[in-house]
Amino acid sequence: MTIQLYTFWRSNAAFRVRVALALKKLPFEEIEIDILSGRQFDPDYSEVNAEHVVPTFVHDGHRIFQSLAIMEYLDDIQAEPRLLPEDAKEKAYARSLALVSIADSHPLIVPRVRKHLGQAFDADAAAIEAWCSHWTEEGLATYERLLTRRPPAPFALGATPTIADICIAGQIVMANLYKLDLSAFPAVAELGKRCFELESFAKAHPFQQPSYHTRKQDH
Ligand SMILES: N[C@@H](CCC(=O)N[C@@H](CS)C(=O)NCC(=O)O)C(=O)O
């Protein structure tokens, strides 16, 4: 089996897939697409990903996009360790938790949104940063309420990490990028600590990617 991942150090969606692949212990080749320099619009990559986003996952030549679809596919091709619970209600809850970040928080702060805020509404760098911080904190606050109602034991769905933990950890990654204080979100911070103690999470963090250290200053 060969796996390639079109990825970028800062991409939250790519972070999710890097963690999922590491939890499954599946080796993969990374192909970097610098989405801050517009490489997602290059004709070659446009052919790979019609949405002009990362990640794109390639399994034996078959391409899949959207991090949730990729993580679910990984469970289909290699069942253990499971990233989604088998029980229908638990699986739906895991997906619900995952989508708080994937569908409702993260899409508001991606590069194309930040760019449009500047181009269409004259938002300056400080205003765009404030926008991103706001929507990141909204996601963290939702997770805090959810984790308070159903405390992690020790992970969000139980004994082992699932897509829910991956996405909550991703929300923390966003907070790290915007230098946000997590003290108002103690349950989220505690779960994040537990996740990032695992090598699969820690090594997938944007700040651990080689190109983070060689990035241009404005990236
Ligand atoms: N919902 C998608 C999000 C994909 C996405 O927006 N990726 C970002 C990086 S995290 C991207 O490539 N953005 C390029 C842009 O906004 O121009 C997923 O979960 O895979």
The ligand as an ORCA input file, in Angstrom:
! r2SCAN-3c Opt
* xyz 0 1
  N     -13.118     21.038      5.321
  C     -11.843     20.823      4.696
  C     -10.997     22.065      4.866
  C      -9.970     22.204      3.785
  C      -9.287     23.563      3.883
  O      -9.937     24.623      3.894
  N      -7.956     23.521      3.970
  C      -7.214     24.749      4.130
  C      -6.015     24.534      5.006
  S      -6.478     23.990      6.600
  C      -6.727     25.228      2.774
  O      -6.112     24.481      2.040
  N      -7.006     26.490      2.466
  C      -6.590     27.110      1.245
  C      -7.275     28.440      1.082
  O      -8.080     28.803      1.930
  O      -6.988     29.094      0.081
  C     -11.157     19.602      5.330
  O     -11.472     19.317      6.486
  O     -10.334     18.948      4.673
*
